Amino acid sequence: MADEPPRAATSGATQRSSGSDSSGERDRGGPPTRASAAVVLVVSLAAATGLIADAGSTLPVVVALAHAAVFAVSLWLVDRDRWRGAATAVAGVLALGVGASFAVAVGYTFLDLLAAAYPVPEVSQIRPRGLRIVSATAVVLCGTVALVGGFATVAGRLRSETVWAYAKLAVETFVVPLTVAALMLLTALLARLGGASEAPLYAPLAERVAGAVGAVVAPVPGRTHLLTFALLVAAASLAVGRGVDALPVAELSTPRTDDRVEATADAVVRGARRTLVVTAFALPVTLVEVVLAPPDLRSLASPGVYGVLAAVTASHALRALLLATALAAGGTAAAVSLLARLARTDASDAVVALTPFLGGGAVVALAVALHGVVLPPTLSFVADALPGGFETAFTRRSGAVVEFYGSLPVVATLAAVLVGMTAVLSIVLALVTSTGALPESAPGPALAAAGLFVAAVFATGAGVGPPLVLGGIVASFVVWDAGAYGAALGREVGTTADTLAPESVHVGATLAVGVGGAALAAAVHRVAANATIADVTTVPFALAVVVAGLLLLVAALR
C-alpha cells in the first residue's frame, strides 16, 4: 500500500530539486499536504474518541481533546519566530493546562472505574475487574496520545528540536511554582512548629544567617582559629584575583594611565594568586588545631607565638575586612560576567530566556488568585470518584492537610505538580522523537497511528465491542499510510499543492484493504468460535486462512 507519488504531479518538482536536495534531506520530516493532514486528524479524532468513550465516559473524551489541542498549540507557540517572548510566556502558562488535562483524563477514568468496580462481592472477580480498570486506563492514555499526534500533524510542529525546546520551557516554568510551593509549605510548617507568634519564615532564616556571620566574623577569643582564618584568606584571594581579572581595565583607563593601570592590575592578580597558593599549602597545617587541644598547642608553639596567632586569627576587624573583601570582589566578578554575557546576547534572546520564569510566575499568580475557588470543588471531585471507604479516608486526610498548611500552599503545590507532569511528558516525547522511535518523515501520523493501535489492543480488555476494536486497528493503518504518503507528496510538490485526487485514491485503497481485512478477521472469528478442533472442516479452513494471511503480509511488506 506504500504507493509512490504520481509522476505527473512530481516530475517537475523532482527535476527542480534534484540538484540541491540530498537524499538525507529529502528523508527528513516536513508537514504533510493539507488533505493528508485533514485525513490524519479526522480519522484520529473519530477512532480515539470512539474508543475512549466506549472504554470510559464522556468526560475523558472532552478533556483528552482539550489536552491534545493545548499541547499542539504549545508546540506551535514555542516554534514561532514572531513575538517569541509573548509566545513563550503563553506556552509556559499553558503548561499548567497540559498537565491538568492529562491528569484529569487519565486519572478520572481510573478513579471512576475503581469506584464502580469495588467493593466486589466475590474474591474471584478482583482479577477481571482489575484487568478492566487497567485496560480502560491504557485505552484513554493511548487515545490521548493518538489525539496529540493528530493535532500535531495539523500544526506541523512535532519535530525533535521543537519538542526539546518545549521540554526545556516546561522545566524552567516548573522551577518557579516548585520553589514558591516549597517556601509556602516550609513557612506554614515553621509557623505551626514555632507557635502563632513566631514569624513565619524570614525571621528564622535571618537569625540563622546572622548566627553564621557572627561565627565567622567574631569567633571565641583567647584561642587560635587557624582553619577558618585560612579559609577566609583563600576566599578573599580567589575573589580578588577573579574580580580584578574580570574588570575591563583597558576600557576604564585613559591613554596616559593605560600602562600603569594594567601593570597595577596584573600585580594585584599575581599577588592574589600567590597568596591563594600559599594558603592552600598552609591549610593542612592548620588542621593541627583540630587534633591538639589549645593547651597542648600553646605548649608546642610557645606562649608568645600562640598569643600572636590567637590575636591575628581571632581579630574581629581583620576577619570582617576579609569577609567584606571576598563578598565585594566576588560580587564584582559576577556582575562583570553577567554584564559581558548580556552585552553579547541579543535583547530579544534575553527576553525569551527569561519568559519561562515569567510563565511560572503567572502560574503562581493564578494559584494565589483562584486557590479558594479551585480547591474545594477539586477535592470534592476526587472524593466522589473514589469508592466509599477510600472516599471517607481521602476527605478526612485532605481536610487535615488543608487545615494544617492552608489552601494556598496546597494549591500552589498542586500547580507545581501539574507543571512538573507536563515537563515529564514533554521530556518523554522529546526522547521518543530524538531516538528514532518516530520516523522523521512523518512523526505526527506515526504517533497517532501508534496510539490508536495500542489503544485498540487494550480495548478488548476494557469491554469495547469488536467493531470498534477492528475499526481502531484499521484507523491506525489509514492514519499512518495517509500521513506518510502526504509527507512524501509535501516534500515533492509542496504542502499547498492540489493533491486531492491522488490522495483520495491512495486513502481509498488503503481503507478498502483495511475494511476487507477487518471483515475477514470477523468472519474467521465467527467460524472459529463455532467450530471445534475435532470438526473435519476446521483444519482446511484454518490452513487456508493462514496461507492467505501470509500472502497478504508478503504483499504488504513489498
Secondary structure, DSSP 8 states (H G I E B T S, - for coil): ------HHHHHHHHHHHTTT--HHHHHS-----HHHHHHHHHHHHHHHHHHHHHHS-HHHHHHHHHHHHHHHHHHHHHT-STTHHHHHHHHHHHHHHHHHHHHHHHHHHHHHHHHHH-S-SSGGGHHHHHHHHHHHHHHHHHHHHHHHHHHHHHHT---HHHHHHHHHHHHHHHHHHHHHHHHHHHHHHHHHHH-TTS-SSHHHHHHHHHHHHHHHHS--TTS--HHHHHHHHHHHHHHHHHHHHHS-HHHHS-TTTHHHHHHHHHHHHHHHHHHHHHHHHHHHHHTHHHHS-HHHHHHHH-HHHHHHHHHHHT-HHHHHHHHHHHHHHHHHHHHHHHHHHHHHS-HHHHHHHHHHHHHHHHHHHHHHHHHHHHHHHHHHHHHHTS-HHHHHHHHHHHHHHHHHH-HHHHHHHHHHHHHHHHHHHHHHHHHHHHTTSS-TT-HHHHHHHHHHHHHHHHHTTTT--HHHHHHHHHHHHHHHHHHHHHHHHHHHH-TTS--HHHHHHHHHHHHHHHHHHHHHHHHHHHHHHH--TT-TTHHHHHHHHHHHHHHHHHHHH-
